[in-house]
Amino acid sequence: MQNSVGKQLKKLFGDWNLFELLLLSIGLFTTIVVFAVGKDKNVFSLLSSCTGIVCVLFTAKGNPVAQYLSILFAACYSIVSYQSKYYGEMLIYLFLMIPIHIGCIVSWLKNRKNPDAAEVKINTLTRREYFLLAVGDLAATTAFYFLLRALGTSELIVSTISLVSSVSAAYLMLRRSEYYAVCFIANDIILLVLWGIRVAVDPACIPTLITFVIFLINDVYGFIAWKRRKREQKREASALATPSDI
């Protein structure tokens, strides 16, 4: 049993570098300590924070395991958002992000670097697709603004921008584009503002705030890692190409 667990852990974390392991350890340790010493405790905030920190690092690694963890994070985070009356965040993660992560599982498993690799093959999107995404974002911003206003969402403008940036990031992640991280970086900054406002009223949400600090660091690292990995994959593809392929 112990050998089996050890093999699974080695399979999951064996290719992690020191920086990634430190980021994971520090993020989890800080979140748990803040939760433990806080007077007001929200178990779902702790669960969403811990799963979120782990899943965002697996995403930076391009590992499909990230998508399974993302579904668990989305479910817990939706509950925390509902409790805080951030209905936009709840709608994003419950009804948009979870289905997208399910789609990502299929997409990432079908498009691995090779059949035995726990690494997704990074895609290059056309300018036309980016243009259509921008048009879709504009339409979504208008539609969700009025929907969230009707629901009485707290911090309406910030919640609307957060929703659109999250959906854009999720779509780019589904399409295996490294620019998913850029959208998530923008979203992290927005959510630091959103949850910073909430923490002033409800200190039990501090673990959630810390999560998005870790997310921001991770997404910057994720973008750098995906750009580097994309160059490596192109070099490998060129090396494997035969003269007839060129």
Sine and cosine of phi, psi and omega as CSV:
sin_phi,cos_phi,sin_psi,cos_psi,sin_omega,cos_omega
0.00,0.00,-0.73,0.68,-0.01,-1.00
-0.90,0.43,-0.63,0.77,0.03,-1.00
-0.90,0.44,-0.62,0.78,0.01,-1.00
-0.90,0.43,-0.70,0.71,0.03,-1.00
-0.90,0.44,-0.68,0.74,0.01,-1.00
-0.88,0.48,-0.65,0.76,0.02,-1.00
-0.90,0.43,-0.65,0.76,0.01,-1.00
-0.91,0.41,-0.67,0.74,0.02,-1.00
-0.91,0.42,-0.65,0.76,0.02,-1.00
-0.90,0.43,-0.61,0.79,0.02,-1.00
-0.91,0.42,-0.61,0.79,-0.04,-1.00
-0.98,0.20,-0.67,0.74,-0.16,-0.99
-0.91,-0.41,0.04,1.00,-0.09,-1.00
-0.89,0.46,-0.50,0.87,-0.04,-1.00
-0.98,-0.18,0.20,0.98,0.03,-1.00
-0.98,0.22,0.66,-0.75,0.07,-1.00
-1.00,0.04,0.09,-1.00,-0.09,-1.00
-0.88,0.47,-0.65,0.76,0.00,-1.00
-0.87,0.49,-0.70,0.72,-0.01,-1.00
-0.90,0.43,-0.68,0.74,0.01,-1.00
-0.92,0.40,-0.62,0.78,0.04,-1.00
-0.92,0.40,-0.67,0.74,0.00,-1.00
-0.88,0.47,-0.67,0.74,0.04,-1.00
-0.90,0.44,-0.75,0.66,-0.05,-1.00
-0.90,0.44,-0.73,0.68,-0.03,-1.00
-0.91,0.42,-0.67,0.75,0.00,-1.00
-0.88,0.47,-0.74,0.67,0.00,-1.00
-0.92,0.39,-0.68,0.73,-0.02,-1.00
-0.88,0.47,-0.73,0.68,-0.02,-1.00
-0.88,0.47,-0.70,0.71,-0.02,-1.00
-0.89,0.46,-0.70,0.71,-0.03,-1.00
-0.93,0.37,-0.65,0.76,0.01,-1.00
-0.90,0.44,-0.71,0.70,0.01,-1.00
-0.88,0.48,-0.65,0.76,0.03,-1.00
-0.90,0.43,-0.68,0.74,-0.09,-1.00
-0.92,0.40,-0.62,0.78,-0.07,-1.00
-1.00,0.04,-0.24,0.97,-0.02,-1.00
-0.95,0.30,0.51,-0.86,0.01,-1.00
-0.98,0.21,-0.70,0.71,-0.01,-1.00
-1.00,-0.08,0.85,-0.52,-0.09,-1.00
-0.89,-0.45,0.72,-0.70,0.08,-1.00
-0.82,-0.57,0.96,-0.28,-0.08,-1.00
-0.87,0.48,-0.61,0.79,-0.01,-1.00
-0.93,0.37,-0.52,0.85,0.08,-1.00
-0.91,0.42,-0.67,0.74,0.03,-1.00
-0.91,0.41,-0.71,0.71,-0.01,-1.00
-0.89,0.46,-0.70,0.72,0.00,-1.00
-0.91,0.42,-0.62,0.79,0.00,-1.00
-0.90,0.43,-0.74,0.67,-0.05,-1.00
-0.92,0.39,-0.72,0.69,0.01,-1.00
-0.91,0.40,-0.59,0.81,0.00,-1.00
-0.91,0.42,-0.67,0.74,0.00,-1.00
-0.90,0.45,-0.67,0.75,0.01,-1.00
-0.93,0.37,-0.70,0.71,-0.11,-0.99
-0.93,0.36,-0.55,0.84,-0.04,-1.00
-0.94,0.33,-0.48,0.88,0.07,-1.00
-0.96,0.27,-0.62,0.78,0.09,-1.00
-0.90,0.43,-0.55,0.84,0.07,-1.00
-0.90,0.43,-0.69,0.72,0.04,-1.00
-0.87,0.50,-0.49,0.87,0.03,-1.00
-0.99,0.15,-0.17,0.98,-0.05,-1.00
0.95,0.32,0.46,0.89,-0.06,-1.00
-0.99,-0.11,0.80,-0.60,-0.01,-1.00
-0.84,0.54,-0.35,0.94,0.05,-1.00
-0.83,0.56,-0.50,0.87,-0.01,-1.00
-0.82,0.57,-0.59,0.80,-0.09,-1.00
-0.95,0.32,-0.57,0.82,0.07,-1.00
-0.92,0.40,-0.69,0.73,0.03,-1.00
-0.91,0.41,-0.56,0.83,-0.01,-1.00
-0.90,0.43,-0.56,0.83,0.04,-1.00
-0.91,0.41,-0.68,0.73,0.04,-1.00
-0.90,0.43,-0.69,0.73,0.05,-1.00
-0.86,0.51,-0.71,0.70,-0.04,-1.00
-0.88,0.48,-0.64,0.77,0.00,-1.00
-0.90,0.43,-0.73,0.68,0.00,-1.00
-0.92,0.39,-0.67,0.74,-0.02,-1.00
-0.91,0.41,-0.55,0.84,0.04,-1.00
-0.88,0.47,-0.64,0.77,0.01,-1.00
-0.91,0.41,-0.71,0.70,0.02,-1.00
-0.88,0.48,-0.66,0.75,0.00,-1.00
-0.91,0.42,-0.65,0.76,0.03,-1.00
-0.89,0.45,-0.68,0.73,0.00,-1.00
-0.89,0.46,-0.50,0.87,-0.02,-1.00
-1.00,-0.06,0.06,1.00,-0.02,-1.00
0.90,0.44,0.46,0.89,0.14,-0.99
-1.00,-0.07,0.96,0.27,-0.14,-0.99
-0.92,0.39,-0.46,0.89,0.06,-1.00
-0.88,0.47,-0.71,0.70,0.03,-1.00
-0.89,0.45,-0.65,0.76,0.02,-1.00
-0.88,0.48,-0.72,0.70,0.00,-1.00
-0.90,0.44,-0.67,0.74,0.00,-1.00
-0.83,0.56,-0.81,0.59,-0.18,-0.98
-0.99,0.15,-0.53,0.85,-0.05,-1.00
-0.98,0.19,-0.69,0.72,-0.15,-0.99
-0.95,-0.30,-0.20,0.98,0.00,-1.00
-0.89,-0.46,-0.78,0.62,-0.10,-0.99
-0.94,0.35,-0.66,0.75,-0.01,-1.00
-0.88,0.48,-0.76,0.65,0.07,-1.00
-0.87,0.50,-0.61,0.79,0.01,-1.00
-0.92,0.40,-0.65,0.76,0.02,-1.00
-0.91,0.42,-0.57,0.82,0.08,-1.00
-0.89,0.45,-0.68,0.74,0.07,-1.00
-0.89,0.46,-0.61,0.80,0.01,-1.00
-0.91,0.43,-0.59,0.81,0.03,-1.00
-0.85,0.53,-0.74,0.68,0.00,-1.00
-0.90,0.44,-0.74,0.67,-0.05,-1.00
-0.89,0.45,-0.71,0.70,-0.07,-1.00
-0.94,0.34,-0.62,0.79,0.01,-1.00
-0.94,0.35,-0.55,0.83,0.02,-1.00
-0.97,0.25,-0.37,0.93,-0.10,-0.99
-0.83,-0.55,0.80,0.60,0.08,-1.00
-0.99,0.14,0.36,-0.93,0.01,-1.00
-0.80,0.60,-0.67,0.74,0.18,-0.98
-0.42,-0.91,0.29,-0.96,-0.12,-0.99
-0.82,0.58,-0.45,0.89,-0.05,-1.00
-0.99,-0.16,-0.03,1.00,-0.10,-1.00
-1.00,-0.07,0.63,-0.78,0.11,-0.99
-1.00,-0.07,0.80,0.60,-0.03,-1.00
-0.54,-0.84,0.77,-0.64,-0.04,-1.00
-0.98,0.22,0.52,-0.85,0.08,-1.00
-0.99,0.13,0.85,-0.52,-0.10,-0.99
-0.98,0.20,0.68,-0.74,-0.13,-0.99
-0.98,-0.19,0.38,-0.93,0.11,-0.99
-0.88,-0.47,0.89,-0.46,-0.05,-1.00
-1.00,0.02,0.40,-0.92,0.02,-1.00
-0.99,0.11,0.32,-0.95,0.07,-1.00
-0.89,0.46,-0.57,0.82,0.01,-1.00
-0.87,0.49,-0.65,0.76,0.00,-1.00
-0.93,0.38,-0.63,0.78,0.06,-1.00
-0.90,0.43,-0.62,0.78,0.03,-1.00
-0.90,0.45,-0.71,0.70,0.01,-1.00
-0.90,0.44,-0.58,0.82,0.06,-1.00
-0.90,0.44,-0.67,0.75,0.02,-1.00
-0.89,0.45,-0.67,0.75,0.03,-1.00
-0.90,0.44,-0.68,0.73,0.03,-1.00
-0.89,0.46,-0.62,0.79,0.03,-1.00
-0.89,0.46,-0.66,0.75,-0.01,-1.00
-0.89,0.46,-0.70,0.71,0.01,-1.00
-0.91,0.41,-0.66,0.75,-0.02,-1.00
-0.91,0.41,-0.63,0.78,0.02,-1.00
-0.85,0.52,-0.73,0.69,0.00,-1.00
-0.90,0.44,-0.73,0.68,-0.05,-1.00
-0.91,0.42,-0.72,0.69,-0.06,-1.00
-0.95,0.31,-0.47,0.88,0.05,-1.00
-0.85,0.52,-0.75,0.66,-0.04,-1.00
-0.95,0.33,-0.55,0.83,0.04,-1.00
-0.91,0.41,-0.74,0.68,-0.03,-1.00
-0.93,0.38,-0.56,0.83,0.06,-1.00
-0.90,0.43,-0.64,0.77,0.02,-1.00
-0.91,0.41,-0.50,0.87,0.00,-1.00
-0.99,0.13,-0.12,0.99,-0.02,-1.00
0.96,0.30,0.61,0.79,-0.04,-1.00
-0.93,0.38,0.69,-0.72,0.07,-1.00
-0.94,0.33,0.55,-0.83,0.02,-1.00
0.77,0.63,0.88,0.47,-0.18,-0.98
-0.83,0.56,-0.77,0.64,-0.08,-1.00
-0.90,0.44,-0.73,0.69,-0.01,-1.00
-0.89,0.45,-0.67,0.75,0.00,-1.00
-0.90,0.44,-0.62,0.79,0.00,-1.00
-0.92,0.40,-0.72,0.69,0.02,-1.00
-0.89,0.45,-0.64,0.77,0.02,-1.00
-0.88,0.48,-0.67,0.74,-0.01,-1.00
-0.87,0.49,-0.76,0.65,-0.06,-1.00
-0.92,0.40,-0.67,0.74,0.00,-1.00
-0.92,0.40,-0.56,0.83,0.04,-1.00
-0.92,0.40,-0.71,0.71,-0.01,-1.00
-0.90,0.44,-0.66,0.75,0.03,-1.00
-0.88,0.48,-0.70,0.71,0.01,-1.00
-0.89,0.46,-0.68,0.74,-0.01,-1.00
-0.91,0.42,-0.64,0.77,0.02,-1.00
-0.89,0.45,-0.71,0.71,0.00,-1.00
-0.92,0.40,-0.52,0.85,0.07,-1.00
-0.94,0.35,-0.65,0.76,0.08,-1.00
-0.86,0.51,-0.62,0.78,-0.02,-1.00
-1.00,0.07,0.04,1.00,0.08,-1.00
0.89,0.45,0.65,0.76,0.05,-1.00
-0.98,-0.19,0.67,-0.74,0.01,-1.00
-0.89,0.45,-0.30,0.95,-0.04,-1.00
-0.98,0.20,-0.01,1.00,0.15,-0.99
-0.83,0.55,-0.61,0.79,-0.08,-1.00
-0.92,0.38,-0.55,0.83,0.02,-1.00
-0.89,0.45,-0.69,0.72,0.03,-1.00
-0.91,0.41,-0.62,0.78,0.04,-1.00
-0.93,0.36,-0.54,0.84,0.07,-1.00
-0.88,0.47,-0.71,0.70,0.05,-1.00
-0.88,0.48,-0.67,0.74,0.00,-1.00
-0.91,0.41,-0.63,0.78,0.02,-1.00
-0.87,0.50,-0.69,0.73,0.00,-1.00
-0.89,0.45,-0.68,0.73,0.03,-1.00
-0.88,0.47,-0.69,0.72,-0.05,-1.00
-0.96,0.29,-0.44,0.90,0.12,-0.99
-0.90,0.44,-0.61,0.79,0.08,-1.00
-0.92,0.38,-0.73,0.69,-0.06,-1.00
-0.87,0.49,-0.76,0.65,-0.04,-1.00
-0.99,0.16,-0.38,0.93,0.12,-0.99
-0.89,0.45,-0.64,0.77,0.07,-1.00
-0.90,0.44,-0.66,0.75,-0.05,-1.00
-0.94,0.35,-0.63,0.78,-0.02,-1.00
-0.87,0.49,-0.53,0.85,0.03,-1.00
-0.88,0.48,-0.43,0.90,-0.01,-1.00
-0.99,-0.16,-0.62,0.79,-0.09,-1.00
-0.74,-0.67,1.00,-0.08,-0.03,-1.00
-0.87,0.49,-0.30,0.95,0.01,-1.00
-0.90,0.43,-0.26,0.97,-0.01,-1.00
-1.00,0.01,0.08,1.00,0.00,-1.00
-0.84,0.54,-0.68,0.74,0.05,-1.00
-0.84,0.55,-0.59,0.81,0.03,-1.00
-0.91,0.41,-0.66,0.76,0.04,-1.00
-0.89,0.46,-0.70,0.72,0.02,-1.00
-0.88,0.47,-0.61,0.80,0.02,-1.00
-0.83,0.56,-0.68,0.73,-0.07,-1.00
-0.98,0.21,-0.36,0.93,0.18,-0.98
-0.91,0.41,-0.72,0.69,0.04,-1.00
-0.90,0.43,-0.64,0.76,0.03,-1.00
-0.85,0.53,-0.69,0.72,-0.02,-1.00
-0.87,0.49,-0.74,0.67,0.03,-1.00
-0.87,0.48,-0.70,0.71,-0.03,-1.00
-0.90,0.44,-0.67,0.75,-0.05,-1.00
-0.94,0.34,-0.55,0.83,0.12,-0.99
-0.89,0.45,-0.73,0.69,0.04,-1.00
-0.89,0.45,-0.65,0.76,-0.01,-1.00
-0.87,0.49,-0.66,0.75,0.01,-1.00
-0.90,0.44,-0.71,0.71,0.02,-1.00
-0.89,0.46,-0.69,0.72,-0.04,-1.00
-0.91,0.41,-0.66,0.75,0.00,-1.00
-0.93,0.38,-0.61,0.79,0.05,-1.00
-0.89,0.45,-0.69,0.72,0.02,-1.00
-0.91,0.43,-0.68,0.73,-0.01,-1.00
-0.91,0.41,-0.58,0.81,0.02,-1.00
-0.90,0.43,-0.67,0.74,0.05,-1.00
-0.89,0.46,-0.66,0.75,0.00,-1.00
-0.90,0.43,-0.65,0.76,0.01,-1.00
-0.91,0.41,-0.60,0.80,0.05,-1.00
-0.91,0.40,-0.65,0.76,0.04,-1.00
-0.90,0.44,-0.67,0.74,0.01,-1.00
-0.90,0.43,-0.65,0.76,0.02,-1.00
-0.90,0.43,-0.63,0.77,0.02,-1.00
-0.92,0.40,-0.62,0.79,-0.01,-1.00
-0.92,0.39,-0.53,0.85,-0.02,-1.00
-1.00,0.09,-0.26,0.97,-0.04,-1.00
-0.93,0.37,0.68,-0.73,0.08,-1.00
-1.00,0.01,0.27,-0.96,0.03,-1.00
-0.81,0.59,-0.55,0.83,-0.01,-1.00
-0.96,0.29,-0.32,0.95,0.03,-1.00
-0.99,0.16,-0.35,0.94,-0.12,-0.99
-1.00,0.07,0.00,0.00,0.00,0.00
